[in-house]
């Protein structure tokens, strides 16, 4: 179905980084293949060969050939490739062409000249089978990151291609949405579709993947069968830069530090988007050094809360005080720094090193170097940020947060697109910032990261604060249960219970 024949590729202007070297790989029709490896190992580049983005969109030096259905991708017009291959990118925003969900889902069919009635049937079928009727008629700009990911997938599903390419599809999804994604992939397998997934969060794919392709430095280092992969020890897997295979094996292991007097006080905070109430009467206090994880379903208001906290969202009621002094939006902007979910919004400079100094009048160059070294991006210091992989871009934004002298730091999905080693680097960075007395908030669906980095977790859902999990109290057990319920349900179903 898909065959890579001695393929090598180097991106134009990028020497020996992010490319591929002598790839020989065959994926049979109907197989689900997981591409895994450290950030920047070439997973995304491999998928770009299949959907024609290389060489049509990303120029560079290409040798060898990529075949889909025995046809060389380089000889097929891009619109013909689109009929056979559907792609869901790591950042769904980059593949949107419309301002509302219905038009976005219909866009591909319109370009392939589907009759109007057929398009309506396909849209209805897609909405029902994917369970996303709640997204009908919505503005793209009002969607959460996870909801955007669902719409991007639906726009491809409506075309029913033979090959599905997914690049980090779980990166912005909550636990329930990941379970829905797993069920959808299971449905695609039953339909005989060929699935190629580049992913760091691999636990939900352990029962789906037929083969696991492990990549290193642009090469296929090893191909595992499912059984071989599952037999790897935690030590072996971590040494390879890979995440957990079972969330049930991940347990909170952070020792709580002595609490200090709270300096951030949030009282009766209610958040609105236009006239819609997002969160109601939120009360929260935070002390210096706390790393507060924020969890909840997609669309629960986590990002809106974060934007309000740092002064970017101003449609709210209630008070936010710092050291007993009320803070307006301007005060909070001066005091806060936010690493956004889509880091492309905040990368401006022409090199990684200059990005780390951007906007600082008198940057500490030693601190800049140390931050880049800690996060494993020092070797890319002279590269343009936009030439990096998604995970590497994320680390650049995190490095900036370390260098700037702000007192409240907010991270929105900081481990999106990160491998195990990079996740641990970010966790250690947060602990360093905590020791400096910063108040840190982390919006994330990444349970593995939460257990590694956070000292406290708050749960937002249904318009209110549902739970405040403290590491020294018994209710942390309920946090573990909250994240593992879908995994337990699959186990029960497998045993016929």
Buried (B, 14 or more C-beta within 10 A) or exposed (E): BBBBEEBBBBBEEBEEBBBBBEBEBEBEEBBBBBBBBBBBBBBBBBBBBBBBBBBBEBEBEBEBBBBBBEEEBBEBEEEEBBBBBBBBBBBBBEBBEBEBBBBBBBBBBEEEEBEEEEBBEBBEEBBEEBEBEEBEEBEBEEBBBBBBBBBBBBBBBBBBBBBBBBBBBBBBBBBBBBBBBBBBBEEBBEEEBBBBBBBBBBBBBBEBBBBBBBBBBBBBEBEBEBEEBEEBEEEEBBEBBBBBBEBBEBEBEBEEBEBEEBBBBBBEBBBBEEEEEBBBEBEBBBBBBBBBBBBBBBBBBBBBBBBBBBBBBEBBEBEBBBEEEEBEBEBBBEBBBBBBBBBBEBBEBEBBBBBBBBEBEEBEEEBBBBBBBBBBBBEBBEBBBEBBBBBBBBBBBBBBBBBBEBBBBBBBBBBBBBBBBBBBBBBBBBBBBBEBEBBBBBBBBBBBBBBBBBBBBBBBBEBBBBBBBBBEEEEBEEBBEBBBEBBEEBEEEEEEE
